[in-house]
Amino acid sequence: MMNKPQVAIAKCQKIHDYLSVRKAVKESLDLIGGLDSLVSPGDRVLVKPNLIAPYHYTTGATTSPHVIRALCELAKEAGARKVSIAEGSGVGSKTEEVFAVTGLKEISARIGVDLINLKKTKTVYLGIPNGKVFRRLKIPEVFMEADVVVNAPVMKTHDVFPATLGLKNMKGALQEKDKKRFHKWGLAQSIVDLNKLVLPQITVLDGTIGMEGMGPTHGTPVNLGVIISSFDTVAADSVAAAVMGIDPLEIEYVKLASEQGLGCADLSRIEVVGLRIEEVKRPFKRLKLDFASYREKGIEIYEKGACSGCRNTMEAVIAYYMESKGRLGLLKGYTLIFGQNVKIPDEHEGKLVNIGLCTKKFREKGEYVPGCPPHPHDLVAFFEERSRILK
């Protein structure tokens, strides 16, 4: 019988104090054997944080520089001869600016580690023999050259999935063209295919300050004060989701990764060491809309059998990108349908818009926005463009 994967939970008492954060990071690592059980003298270590955009860590959008510094210093103490911090920020953001705003430019100089912009570094094509969406992907060479990859994401809700965690964080290794293709061809499975190439040796989830609501960048910070570590990224994501009050199997990429052998998502088969989930559990707020209520506002929405990807996307577009910004009028006069089992209603008043891959079969009967799921920004751009045409 195989040993259960271990996931460690440690508490950080002072989330803005480096020594306190370092203590919690080291405690979580020591509970599963220590970073020195993974890093050998002379190794090259790559730390991959979540630096999606130029936001200070106190917003909950980016990995705390205290966590990143602690991981770099602990790797050096374990004997690493070279430690690098590598990231490619989100589409539309400049990685160098993110390095500066998050304080990593100053930290890297102080402790003597490299900063690598994954958007500009050399890449190579690698084949994925068991890939389901992608058969090959362009991957930064530094991932192939590293002896150990340390994944350091933030615990956040997301506008496409219930949460963005360790597996999703590896998307930062992609070039921008592929980041866009992931949405077009099936985001969840694409994330799993990517991890078949770049699955990190260890994942250290930064839960010092997380984000709830409209994540991954526009939500509300959650001062949770936890660090979650595991050599099994799927298990780490599953425990982190449970701490956030989310069923791990509701997160499609976690479910698929478990089914395809990348790790364990069954909480009953995971050994949690250190603190128990119940001791630190704090349900994160998520967007949940009653689509039927929007008919009174001139917007018809029909959904049946939608995955969390399309539903989260639609909730984010309507609640945040449209309603909270006073732009709900862009959707008036439309009938929106999405979901794998949805049907075009016999009677509808608005212009028909079919959203997502599952409604492609109806594209001749109205307009069609592709994607699995479509990116929220693409949906907003679609309705903005239609508004300009009407004017």
N, C-alpha and C positions, 0 to 999 in steps of 0.2 A: 504494500500500500504506500502510495506516494505521501511524503510529508506535506502538511498543510502549508500554504504560503503564509508568511508572517507579515503583518502590517503593524507598525508602531505608531502610537499616538502619544505626544508629549505636549505639556502645557507651557506656554510662554507667559511669564508674569508681567513683563514690561515690553510691550510690542514696539516701542520706539527706542529702546535701549539696546545697543549692539551686543553687549556682554550677555544680557538676558536672552536675546534671540539666539546667540551662538550656543548658549547653554542648552536651550530647548532643541536646537538642531542636532547638537552632539548627542543629547540624551536619546532622541528618536533613532539616530543612527546606531548608537551603542546597543539599543534594545534588540536590533536585528543582526548584530555582529560587528558593527563599526565600519567606517569607511575604509579603514586599513585592511579589512578582510577582502576588499575589492580592488583597492589601489596598491600596486607594487612599486617599489623604488624604481625610478626612471620612467614611469608611465607618463603619457600625455593625457590629460583630463580635460574634457570639454563640458562646461556647464551651460545648459540651455534654459534660460529663464523665459518668462512671458512678458515681453515688452511690446505690446501690440500698438501702442501710440504714445505720444509725449504727455503722459499723465504721471503725476507724483504718486508714490506708492500709497500715500494716505487715502487716495481715492478708492483703493481696492482694485484698480484696473491693471496694475503691474506688480511684478514680483518685488518684494521688499529688498532693497539693497543690502540690508543687514543679513538676510537669509543668503543672498548670493555671496557676500563677502565671507560669511561663515563657511560655506561650502568650499570656496576657493582656498581659504586658509587651512581647513581641515584636510583637503586634498594634498596641500603642500606638506603638512605635517605627516601625512601618510607616506610621503616619499616621492610624490609626483615631481618630475623635473620640469614640466611645462603645464600651466593651467591657463585655459582660455575661456572667455565668456562669449558665446556666439548667439546671435539672434538676427532674424529678418523681420522687421516690424510689419504691421498690417498694410494692406493695399492703401496707397495714398499717404502713408506716413514715411518720414525719413528716419532711418535707423540711427544715424549719427545724432540727430536732434533728440531722439528718445534716450540714447546713452547719456546725453548731457542733462536732460531734465530729471532723469531718475537717479542721478548722482553716480552712475557707474563710470563715467569718464574720469572723475576725480578718484574714485576708489581703485580703479584699475592701475592708475599711476602710483597710488600710495602703496599698494600691496604687490605690485609687479606682476600683473597678469595681462594677457592680450585681450583686446576687444575685437571681435570679428563681425563684420556686417555680412550676413549670409546672402544678402541681395547682390553683393559685389564680389564675393569670393569665387574661386574656380569651382566649376561643377563637372560631374561626369554622369553619363547615363548608366543606370543599373537596371538589370532585368528582374522581374518579379514572377518567378515560375508559377506560383500559386495565386497570382493576383486575379481578382474577379472583375475589377473595373479597369485598372491599369496593368499593363504588361511590363512597362518600364517607366522610370521617373528620373528626372535630372536631380541629383543629390550633391550638396557641397562636399568637396573632397575632404574637408576637415573632419567630417563625420567618419569617413573611412579610415583616416589616419589616427583618430583618437583611440587610445586603449580603453578608456572608460568614458561613457557619456552619462552625465548626471542631469536629470530632467527636473526643473524647478518651476512648476506652474503655480498659478494662484487658484484658489477655490472660488469660482464665480458662477452665477447663472449666465445664460446665454440666449441670444435672440433667435437661435435656431434649435438648440438642444436644451433640455432641462438644466444642464451644467456643462461647463468647459473645464476639463481637468487634464490629467497627464497625457493620455493618448492624443487628445485634441491639440495639446501644446506643441507637438512635434510638427504641426503644419507650418510653423515658422521656418522650417528648413527648406521650404519650397520657394521657387521663383514665383513672381507675381502672376505670371501667365498660368501656371499650374494651380495656384490658389483659386483662380477664377474658374478653371476647368473642373475643379473638385465639386463646385456647386452645380455645374451643368450636368455632370455625369453621375452624381450620387454621392453626396458629401460623407455620409456615415461609412459606407464601404470603402470610399477613397481614403479616408483616414486610417482605416484598418490596413488597406494595402500599403500605405506609406509606412506604417509601423512594422510591417513585415521586413522592411529594409533598415529602419532606423530605431527600432525599439530600444530604449535606453536600458543600461544595466541597472540603474536605480532611479527611482522617482521620489523626490522630496517635495510634497505639496505644501505650499505656503498658505497656511490658514491664519497667519497673524492678523491680517486684514483681508477679508474676502469681499465679495460684492453680491448683492441681491437685487432683485427687480430687473431693471433694464440693462443686464450685462450684455457684452463683456466690457463696455466702456462707460455707459451712461447710467449705471445703477447707483445704489446707495451702499456706502462702505459698511462692512460688518466687522467689528472688532472682536474677532473670535479667539485669537490668541492660541492657536494650535499648530503643530507641525506633524505631518503624517508621512511616514517613510516606508518604502518597501522595495525589494528587488523585483517584485511582480507589479508592473504598472497597472494592469487590469484590476488586481486586488486592491491596490492603493486607491484607484479611482472609485471602486465600489464602496470602500469604507468611507472615503471622503463624501461620496454622495449620501450615504446613510447618515453621516453627521449633519449634512445639510437638509435632512428630512426628505430625501429623494430616493425612490427605488432605483438601484443601479441598473436594473434591466429595462427601466423606462428610457435610459440613455442609449439610443440605438447603437452608437459606435462601441460602447462598452459591451453590450449584448453580443454584437457580431464578433468582436475581438475574442470574447470568451468562447463562443461557438467554434471559432476558427483556430483555437489553440494558442492564443497569445498570452493567456493568463486565466486567472480564476475570478469569476464575478459572483460566485455563490457564497454569500456571507456565512452560511453554515459550515463551509469548508475552509474558511480563512481564520487563522489564529491571530487575534488582536492582542498585542502586548503593550505594556504600559498602561495608559488609561483606557477605560472601556468606552465604547461608542456612546452609551447612555450618559456618561459623565460629562461629555462635551457637546452632545447633540444640541443643535440650535437650528430649527427649520428656517430655511431661507425663503423670503417672499418671492413669488413668481407671478408673472402676468397670467391672468385667467379672465377671458372675456366671454360674455354671453352674446354671441353673434346675432341672435334673434332681435336683440334690443336695438340694433342699428337700422332696422327697417323703418322705424319711426323717423329716422334721420335721412331717409331716402337712399339707403344702401342695402341691397339684398345680398345676403351671404349664405351660401349653402355648403355644408361640409359633411362628409360621411366617410369613415374609415381612414382618416388622415393620420399619418405618423406624427410623432412629436416634432419632427423637422418642419413640416409645412404648417402645423398648427402654431408652433412657437413663432415662426416667421410672420404669419398673418396677425397674430396677437401683437407682435412687436411693431409691425408696420402701422396697424390701426391705432393702437393705444399710444405709442410713443412718437413715431415719425409723422403721424398725421394729427391725431386728436390733441395731444399735449402741446403741439406746436401751432394749433389753430388752423390746420390745413385739411381738416376732414372733408371740406367741400370738394377736394380733388376726387373723392370717391363717390360723390352723389351722382345718381343717375346710372350707376353700374350694378350689374348682378355678378357677383364673384362666386366661383365654384372651385372647390379643391377637395382632394381625398380620393383614395383608390376605388371607393364604392359609390361615389356621388353620381347623380344623374342630373341632366338639365331639367329644371322644373317645367311642367307643361305650360304654366303661365308665369311670366316674369316681365317686369316693367322696364328694367334697366338694360343697358347694352351689356352683352355677355362677355365676360373675361374668364378664360380658363387658366388656372394657376397651377403650375407644377407638372412634372412628367406624367403623373397619373391621369391628367385630363387632356393629354395630347390627342387622344382619340376624338375629342370634340373641337379641335382647332379650326375645322372648316365652318363651324357654326357660330363662330365669334372670334375674338382676339385671343392670343395665346402667349403666356409668359413662361418660357421654359425654365428648367432647373429642378434639382432634386435634393433639397428644395431650392427655389430661387433665392438669391441673396436679397435681404431686405432693401438694400440700396438700389438694386435693379428694379424692384417693384415700385419704389418711390419714383425712380427715373421714368418708368413706363407711364405712370399717371401724370407726372409733370409734363411729359412730352405730349400726351393726349390733350392736356389742358391748353398747351401752347397752340396746338393745331386748331382747336376749337375757337381760340381767340382770333 
